[in-house]
Amino acid sequence: MKKNLVYGLLALATLSISLNSCRTDEMLTGTEQAQKEKIAFFERFEKERSLSKNAESNNYALPFANSMLAYFSNYPEKKTELENKYGTVDLSVSSQDMDLENGRKLLMFPMLTDGKVTAVIGGVINEERDFLYFDVYKENHPDRSFLIKTFQNHYSAKAVSRNDSNNPINVGDVIIIVKKPQLTKPDPFDDPGGNGGHDMGGGNGDFGNGGGSSGSSNPNAPSTPDPCGQMKDLKNKSEYAKNTKYLESKTSATTESGFRVGDPVSGQTGTQFQELSNKQGTQELDFKIFGSTYGIMHSHYDTLISIFSPDDVNLFIQLLKNAKNNGIPVNKVFVSVVTVDGTYQLRGDNIDPDKLTMYTPGQILSLNDIYSQNMGNPNISREKLQKEFLKFMETSMKIEGAKVYEQDSDGNTSELKKDGPKVDCPK
């Protein structure tokens, strides 16, 4: 998945990005004292990186990009300001990470206007991982033109479809190797006149879900933590209702249909719903998941069992792990299935993805046999099917904290119970 594009560039020395700011010493001291907590995206990434040999775990574009998205979420006016002034950041393309003096690390992203690179923004995380800043390479920087040309070479060599809901951006998909030139003025803000501070800068509260607070914040804590609240939020999105109706019309088809649901990436706004395609020559959907994906909506045609399959449960586990790895609140994760006999959502309440393991294809085949034996009777009642599935989940595919909800035609939901009646969610 990762593509390294090495361009023939000049022989280079170390880039360093520092602050030449108008802030007073008192302001700086107060800020630095408050920002002692590590930025969560970097703390989690480097912890997992130390334990994994997976190549994707080594791509620093992930914590840099997730931190930038969190900052834009906390300060949307800053996103608008930067885009109006310099262009839209493309998080799917980055430089490699570069080690700077004093244990700092740098990574760059291109900024585009009308498909052309018009600026480059660099992010620098300090050695303690508790302070991060992003600055655009300004016109006075000696390497600004060089960096713009370096990134533009990628877009010139390969047409990139940007901000298309059918071709979503995957963070860190392309890495441009920027060889470090010998610089006479390595700092982006090395300007005698002063530049008024960083374009974006702060600690965990600024680059997490802390809303600008420098106190404790947890990127995996959603604003509406309970499943009922999450489903109510989703119900109020017009695209969700429209797509559910569409899937209802597909229950008599001969193939599955579905949508991928995710957070917006650079250049997008609002929850993203992207229609899925089928695997070539099959009736099955291609459930491709990106770094911003947290949900899957899909249909079962009427010859399939009218509730989640073992593959659907395995997909739920995959989404939970993907959310944890990309700083998405795990309580946002869901899989919904629309069937001829009803619509269901599989969600969780504070599930720990680190305790879960994906099932192998061989294990899924064995689970399918048990699943079909317990629920494959075409004359099984709806209530019996629901309770048998809950028993199957508990005995064969247990996920601590997982819950199954039924959704009526008005979008109202109720939690299914193995023993006893359903429990309605608040309207």
N, C-alpha and C positions, 0 to 999 in steps of 0.2 A: 504493500500500500504506500509505503513511503518512497518518494522519488528524489534522489539527490542529483541536482543539476549543477555541474561544475563548469563555470565559465572561465575562459582564459582572461585573467585579470592581472593587475600589477602586483609586484611583490610588496607585502604589507607588514606594519608594526601594530602595536596594541592600540585599540580604540578605548577611550575612556570618556565617560559621561559624568559631569559633575555639575554642581549648582553654583551659579553666580547670581544670588537673589537679593531682592530688596527687603526681605524680611529682617526684622530686628533680631538681635541675639536673644532677647527675652522670648520672642515668639518661637524661635527655633528651638530653644531649650525646652520650653513647655511642650512643644509638639513631640520632640524626641523622647522626652520622659514618658509621655503617654503611650508611645508606640513600642512597647516591649514585647507584646504578644506576637508570635510568628504569624505571618500571613498563611492562612489555612491551606490555600491551594498549593503553595510551595512546600509546606511542612508535610502534607499528605503525599504529594508527588515524590519528594526525595526519600521519604520513608519507604514507599512502595518500590521505588527505583533501586534502593539498596537491597531489596529482598527478591527482585525479579531480574531475569535475564531477557525478558521480552523487549524487543527493539523499540516498541511503541512507548515503553516506560522510560526511555532515554530522551524523548523529544520534549525539550523545555518549552516548545511552543504552546503546549497544553496549559501549564500553570500561568504563563504570561498572558495567553489569550483569555483564559477564564477569569483572571484578575481584571483584565481590561473590561470584559463584559459586565462583571459585577460593579465596577466603578461607574460604567455608563448607566447601569440600572439604578445606582444610588444617586448619581448626578446627571440626569438626562440632558440638562442644559449644557453640560460640558461636551457631550457627544455631538449635539447640534452645532455648537460653536466650532469644534474642530472640523466637522464635516463641511460646514459652510466655508471655512477658511482654507482648508488643505485638501479635502477629499475624504472618501470612505475607506476605512482600514479593511484590508483583505486578510482575514485571519487564516485563510487556507494556505497562504504563502508566507514564509518567514526566512530569515537568515538562520544559519546554525547558531547555537549559543556560543558566546565568547567569554572566556575568563579575563576579568580585569584585575587591577591591583586591589589589595586589601580584601580578597575573597569575594569580590562582587562579580556578578554575571550579567551580560548584556545579550539582548536578542532584538532583532528588528522586524518590522512589518511594513509592507508598502501601503501607500494611500493613493487611491485612484479617483479620477474624475473622467466620466465618459469613457471608461475603459483604458485610460492612459495613466501611468504612474506620474503623479504630480508632487509627491512628497514621500519621505520615509520617516517613520516614527520608531524610536529606540526605547526599550524598557530596560531598566537597571534595578536589580534586586541586591540589597546589601548582604554582607557575609552572615549577619545574624538572622536574615530572612524576615525581619520585622519592619522594613521600610522599602517601599518600591516607588519608582517614579517612571513616567513616560514623557519623553520630549520629542517634538518634531525637529528634524535637522533643518535649521533655518538657513536663509540665503547667505548669511555671513560664514557658514561653516564650510571649510575648505573641501570637504568630501561630499557635500550635498549632491552635486551634479553626478559625481561618480556613482553614488549609491542609487540614485534614481535610474541611471542608465543600466546598472547591474540588474535591478529588478525588472525594468522594462524589457530587457532581453528575453525574459521568460515569457511575457505576454506576447511579444512579437513572434517568438518561436512557436507558440502554441495558443490558439484561440481558446480563451477560457470563458465559459458561460457563467456569468456572475449574477447573484441575487435572483436566480430563477427557482421558483418553488418546486419545480420538477427535477432540478439538479442542485440539491442543497450543498452548501459548503461544509467540508469536513476540516476541522481545525488541524493545522500542521500537515496537510496532505502533501505539500511540496516544500522542500528545503533548498534554498539557494545558498551555495557556499560562497560567502563573501570573504575573500582573502584580505587581511588587514594591511592597509597601506601605511607607509611611514608618514605620520602626520606632524605638522608643525603646530597645529592648534587642535588637539584631539577632543576637547570638550564641546558639545553642542552649544553651551551657554558661555563660551569663552569670549565674552563681549565686554569691552571696557565700559559701555554704556549701561550694562545690566539689562536683564530681560524680565524682571518681575517674578521670578520663581518658575517652578516646573509647570508644564502643561497639565500634568496630572501627577499627584504625589500623595502618599499617606501610608497608613499601616493597615492592620487586618480589618479594622472597622470600615475603612474606605474601600478596600478591595475585597470585601466579603458582603454578607447580607446585613451589615451593621448599620446601614443608612447613614454613614458618615461618622458614627461614633467610633472612638478609638478603643472602646471597651471590648469585652468578649463577644465574639460572633461565631456562629456555626453555619457554614455554607450548606449543610445538609438539613437545616431546620427551615421548613417552608412556613410562609406567612399564615397559612391555614393548615395546621398540622394533621387534623383528623381526616380520615377518608371521606366522611359525609360532607365536610366542608370543601374538600378538594373536588368532589363530584358536583357539588352545587356550583362551584366556580366554573367547572367545565360545561355544565348544563347551560349556563348563561352566555356561552360563546355561540354565536349564530352558526359558525362553520361546523361546530360539533353536531348541532341539531340537524343541519342540512345533510351532513355526511352520514349520520345515523339513518336518516330517511332513505338515502341512496342505498345503503347497505341492506335495508329492509327489502328493497326492490330486487336484490340480488340473491335472495334465499332460494329462489326457484331456478337459478342458473346452474351451469354444470362446472363452474370454476369458482374459486374463492375470490373475493374482492376485499380491498382494505386501504387504510391510510396510516401513514407514519405521523406522529404528533411530536413536536419539539419546540424548544425555545428559539426565539429569533437570533440569528447571527448578524454579523456586521452588514449593514445596509437593509436589514429587514426589520419589521415592527410587528408586534403581536404574536400570538401563538401560531405556529406553522403547521398546516395540514397538507401532507404531500401524498398523492395517490400512489399506491404500490402496483407493481406489475407482477405477472405470474412468471415463475421459472419456465424457461423455454421448453415447450413440449409437455408441460405438466398442468395439473389443475391446482397446484400449490402456489402460494404467494412467495415472493422473494422478500423476506423480512430483513432487508438491509438496515442496519442501525448506525447512526452517526453520533458524534460527540454531544450534540444538542438534543438527541432523541430521548424522550421519557415515556412515550405511550404508543400503543398500536391498537387501532380499531380494525376489525375484520369481520367477515361473514362466514357462516357455515351453510353450504347449500343443503337442500332438504334431505339428501341421502346420508348426510353426516350426522353424528350424534349431536343433539341440540344443546350442548354446553361445552365448556373448555375441554380440549384434548390434552394428553400428556405433552405434546409438542408446544402447546400454548403455555403450559405451566413452565416449561423449560425456557421459553421466550421471556416470560416474566422474570425469571432468575437472571437471564442475560441483561435485561433492561435495568434491573436493580444494580448489577455490577457496573454497568456502563454509567449509570447515574453517579454512583460512588466515585468512580474514577474521574468523572468530569465535573464534579462539584455541583451536581443537580440534586436538589432535595429528594431523598429517596421516597418520601411520602407522596410525591407527585406521580410516581411511576404507576402505570396501569396497563392492563390488556383488556379490551372489551371484545365480546363476540355477539354478533347479531344472528339469531337463528329463527326458523319458522315458528318456534314455540316460545320465544322470549329473547330478551337482551340482558347480558350479564357483564359485570365488571369485576376483574380480579385486582385487588389492591392490598396494601399492607399498612400496618400501624407500627412504626418504629422497627422495621425489619433491619437486621444487621447483615448486609450483603457478604461480609467477610466470612460468615458462618455457612454460606451456601456454596454448592458446587454444581456446575452444569452437568447434566446427564449425557452420557455418550449415546451415539446412534444405536448401539446394541442394547443399551439399557432402555432406551425409548421403545424399541421393538417389544421387549419383554413387558414393559408397562402398558403398551397398547393391548396386549393380550388380556391382561387383568382388567383393564378399562372396558374393553368390549364385552367381556364375560359379565361384568357387573351392570353395565349400562346400555348394552347393545340390543336389548329387547325392544322391537319397534312399538310394542304395546305398553311400554312402561309409562306410568303417569308422570306428569310434570313434577309434582311434589316428590315422588319417589326418586326421580332422576336427580333432583337437586340434592337430596339427602345422601344418595349413593355417591355422588361426586364428592361431597364433603368428607365422607368416610374414606373414599379413595385418596383424597389429598392427605388426610391425617395418617393413614397407614402406609401409603406407598410413595408420596411426594410431599412430605411434611415441610412446610415453611413456617417457622415460628413468627406469628404476627400477621400471616396472610388471611385475608377475608374475601368472601364472595358476596357480591351485591346483585340484586335483580333490579332492572330499570323498566318502569312502565312506559306507556306511549307518550306520557306528558313529561318524561325525563325524571320523574320522582324515583327515588331509590330506597331499597330496604335490604338489610343484611340477612343472608340466609343462615339458619342455625341447624346444626346436625340434630339437636334435640330441642324440640319446642318450636313455636311459631317464629316467623320472620319479625325483624325489628326495623320499623320505619326510621329513615333518616329525617331530621328536622327539615321542613320546607322553607 
